[in-house]
Amino acid sequence: MALYQVDNSVFPATLIQAGIKLNASTSFYYILNSDSSGYCLAASNGGNQFYLTNNNNAPRAGSCPLIVSTLAGSTSGSADGQGTAAQFYEPTSIVLSPDGNLYVADYSNNEIRKVTQTGYVTTFAGATTAGAVDGTGTSARFNHPGGLAVDSAGNLYVADQDNSRIRKISTSGIVSTFAGSGNKSSNDGSGTTASFASPHSVSFDAAGNLYVGDEYSHKVRKITPDGIVATLAGTVQGYLDGSSSVAEFSHPLGIVAAPSGIVYVVERGNDTVRVIQYQ
């Protein structure tokens, strides 16, 4: 289902094809989905929902019917194409870029896939052969790419797990190593002088710092916009709350940096959600 923009000064007569990103003006609505009886609209002023029936021009407030469909993918494999003609192999993470496209870490294909709003899949970077090669598009190589994050300029950052590196992919598809030497350890430092131990997830804060759930170092790492890597919290494997210099984690997998500055961490080894905040 395409997304459409509805100008409420003339709606519902005027339907204009539009992207996912909501217009800042409250005079616009977006069709989320449709069924035989009407259209589900989302207001751009914070996600209010309305339902507009086919035989009634006045929208009514209320919840909209949810429609689940397959945007892309079918059986395991590695094939570009439209919708279910495309194939993935154990995709593990997904991120929405500012241009409205989705990017998928296709873990066992060692590829980063691009999915348009209409469900057309292409291989943005990487190839099915694992490796650790910088380059453009499919000439680059990854080894089990995991977490994805996107910066304000639309560049992608990849937790390249089995290469123990953080990779950057520019909007034009140029892959470079942002941080990590490839040695499986946990040394702080600048760029490729630093090291990680199977980084699993990445998340940006509002200032452009990148946080990394570094699974086998059992630490949470922080990378500044200019590539300086430091240990934010964690010492040895275990379970201990406290200051960053004494806290212990066990297999920190998921990470998200909230706008408030708090960092949330989910741990596989301790079955917990931890909070890192400044006091």
C-alpha positions in Angstrom: 0.0 0.0 0.0 1.5 3.3 -1.1 1.5 6.2 1.4 -0.5 9.3 0.3 -0.6 12.8 1.5 -4.0 14.4 2.0 -4.4 18.2 2.0 -7.3 18.8 4.4 -8.2 22.1 2.7 -9.6 20.1 -0.2 -9.5 16.5 1.1 -10.5 13.8 0.4 -10.7 14.9 -3.2 -6.9 15.5 -3.6 -4.6 12.6 -3.0 -0.9 13.2 -3.6 1.7 10.5 -3.5 4.1 11.1 -0.6 6.8 9.5 1.4 6.9 8.0 4.9 8.2 11.1 6.7 5.3 13.2 8.0 5.0 16.8 7.0 5.6 19.3 9.8 2.4 21.1 9.0 -0.8 20.0 10.8 -2.8 20.6 7.7 -1.6 17.3 6.2 -2.6 13.8 6.8 -1.2 10.5 5.6 -2.9 7.3 4.5 -1.5 4.4 6.5 -3.6 1.7 4.9 -6.9 1.2 3.3 -9.6 -1.4 3.1 -12.9 -1.8 1.2 -14.7 0.7 3.4 -12.3 3.5 3.8 -8.9 5.0 4.5 -6.8 5.0 7.7 -5.2 8.5 8.2 -2.5 9.6 10.5 -2.3 13.3 11.4 1.2 14.9 11.1 0.8 16.6 14.5 1.9 13.7 16.6 0.3 10.6 15.2 -3.4 11.1 15.9 -5.5 8.7 13.9 -8.6 9.2 11.9 -10.7 6.9 9.8 -12.2 8.3 6.6 -15.0 6.2 5.0 -15.5 6.0 1.3 -19.0 7.5 1.5 -18.3 10.2 4.1 -15.9 13.1 3.7 -15.7 13.8 7.4 -12.9 11.9 9.2 -13.8 10.4 12.6 -11.3 10.0 15.4 -10.5 6.5 16.6 -8.3 3.5 16.0 -7.6 2.3 12.5 -7.7 -1.3 11.4 -4.2 -2.8 11.3 -3.2 -4.6 8.2 -0.1 -6.9 8.2 1.5 -7.8 4.9 4.8 -9.0 3.6 6.8 -6.1 2.2 9.7 -8.2 0.9 11.3 -11.6 1.3 10.2 -15.2 0.9 12.4 -18.3 1.4 16.0 -18.2 2.5 18.4 -17.1 -0.2 20.1 -14.0 -1.6 18.0 -12.5 -4.5 17.2 -8.9 -5.3 13.8 -8.1 -6.7 10.3 -6.9 -6.0 8.5 -8.0 -2.8 8.3 -11.7 -2.3 10.6 -12.4 -5.3 13.5 -11.1 -3.1 15.3 -13.3 -0.6 17.1 -12.8 2.7 19.0 -15.2 4.9 18.6 -14.6 8.6 18.1 -10.8 8.5 18.7 -9.5 12.0 18.2 -5.7 12.1 16.5 -2.9 10.2 16.7 0.9 10.2 14.7 3.6 8.4 16.9 6.2 6.7 15.9 9.9 6.3 15.2 9.3 2.6 12.4 6.8 3.5 14.2 3.7 2.5 14.8 0.7 4.8 18.2 -0.9 5.3 18.5 -4.5 6.5 21.5 -6.3 8.0 21.2 -9.6 6.1 23.3 -11.5 8.7 24.0 -14.8 7.0 24.3 -13.3 3.5 26.9 -10.9 4.8 25.1 -8.1 3.0 23.4 -4.8 3.7 20.1 -4.7 1.7 18.1 -1.7 0.7 14.3 -1.9 0.6 12.3 0.9 -1.0 8.9 1.9 0.2 7.3 -0.2 -2.6 9.2 -3.3 -1.5 11.9 -3.4 -4.1 15.1 -5.0 -2.7 18.7 -4.4 -3.8 22.0 -5.3 -2.3 23.4 -2.0 -1.1 26.8 -3.3 0.1 28.6 -6.5 0.7 28.4 -10.0 -0.9 27.6 -13.5 0.2 31.3 -14.3 0.6 32.4 -13.2 4.1 35.4 -10.9 4.5 36.7 -7.6 5.8 37.2 -5.4 2.8 36.4 -1.7 2.4 35.1 -0.6 -1.0 32.1 0.5 -2.8 28.8 -1.4 -2.8 29.1 -5.1 -3.5 32.9 -5.0 -3.7 33.0 -4.5 0.1 32.9 -7.5 2.5 31.3 -8.0 5.9 31.3 -11.0 8.3 27.9 -11.3 9.9 26.6 -7.7 10.0 24.4 -7.1 13.0 23.1 -3.9 14.4 22.4 -0.8 12.2 22.2 2.9 12.9 21.8 5.9 10.7 23.2 9.4 11.4 21.5 12.7 10.6 23.2 12.8 7.2 21.9 9.4 6.2 25.2 7.5 6.6 24.8 3.9 7.8 26.8 2.4 10.6 27.1 -1.4 10.9 28.1 -3.5 13.9 30.2 -6.0 11.8 30.1 -8.7 14.4 32.6 -11.4 13.3 35.0 -8.7 12.0 34.9 -6.9 15.4 34.6 -3.6 13.6 32.2 -0.7 13.2 31.7 0.0 9.5 30.4 3.1 7.9 28.5 3.2 4.6 28.1 6.6 3.0 24.8 7.5 1.2 26.6 6.6 -2.1 27.5 3.1 -0.9 31.2 3.6 0.0 32.1 1.3 2.9 34.9 2.2 5.3 36.0 1.0 8.7 34.9 3.7 11.2 36.5 2.0 14.3 38.1 -1.3 15.2 41.2 -3.1 14.3 39.7 -6.5 13.8 41.5 -7.9 16.8 38.9 -9.4 19.2 39.7 -7.4 22.3 38.5 -4.2 24.0 41.1 -1.5 23.7 40.1 2.1 23.7 41.6 4.5 21.2 41.1 6.3 17.9 39.5 4.7 14.9 41.2 1.5 13.9 43.6 1.6 16.8 40.7 0.7 19.1 39.3 -2.9 19.2 36.0 -4.6 19.9 34.9 -8.1 20.7 31.9 -9.0 18.5 30.0 -5.7 18.6 26.3 -6.5 18.4 24.3 -3.3 18.4 24.7 0.4 17.7 22.7 3.5 18.5 23.2 7.3 18.1 22.5 10.0 20.7 21.3 13.5 19.8 24.9 14.8 19.8 26.1 12.2 17.2 27.9 9.9 19.6 27.5 6.2 18.7 27.0 3.6 21.5 28.0 0.0 21.0 26.9 -3.1 22.8 30.2 -5.0 22.7 29.0 -8.5 23.4 32.2 -10.5 24.3 34.0 -7.7 26.0 30.9 -7.3 28.2 31.1 -3.6 27.9 29.2 -0.6 26.5 31.5 1.5 24.3 31.1 5.0 23.1 32.4 6.4 19.8 32.5 10.2 19.3 31.7 11.7 15.9 35.5 11.9 15.1 36.0 8.2 15.9 37.4 8.3 19.5 36.4 5.0 21.2 36.1 4.8 25.0 34.5 2.4 27.4 31.3 4.0 28.8 30.6 1.3 31.3 31.5 -2.3 32.2 34.6 -4.1 33.5 34.5 -7.8 33.5 31.7 -10.3 32.9 29.2 -10.4 35.7 26.2 -8.6 37.2 26.9 -5.5 39.3 25.2 -2.1 39.4 27.3 0.9 40.3 29.5 3.6 38.7 30.8 3.0 35.2 34.2 1.9 36.5 32.8 -0.9 38.6 29.6 -2.0 36.8 29.5 -5.4 35.3 27.5 -6.8 32.3 27.1 -10.2 30.7 26.6 -10.2 26.9 25.1 -6.8 26.3 23.3 -7.3 23.0 20.7 -4.5 22.5 21.4 -0.8 23.0 19.4 2.4 22.5 20.4 5.9 23.4 17.3 8.0 24.4 17.0 11.7 23.6 17.3 12.4 27.4 20.8 11.1 27.4 20.0 7.8 29.1 21.4 4.7 27.5 19.4 1.4 27.8 21.1 -1.9 27.5 19.5 -5.4 27.2 21.7 -8.3 28.4 21.4 -11.8 27.3 23.6 -13.2 30.0 21.8 -11.6 32.9 18.2 -11.5 31.4 18.0 -7.8 32.4 17.5 -4.3 31.0 20.1 -2.0 32.4 20.1 1.8 32.5 23.2 4.0 32.2 22.7 7.7 33.1 24.7 10.6 34.3 24.2 11.7 37.9 
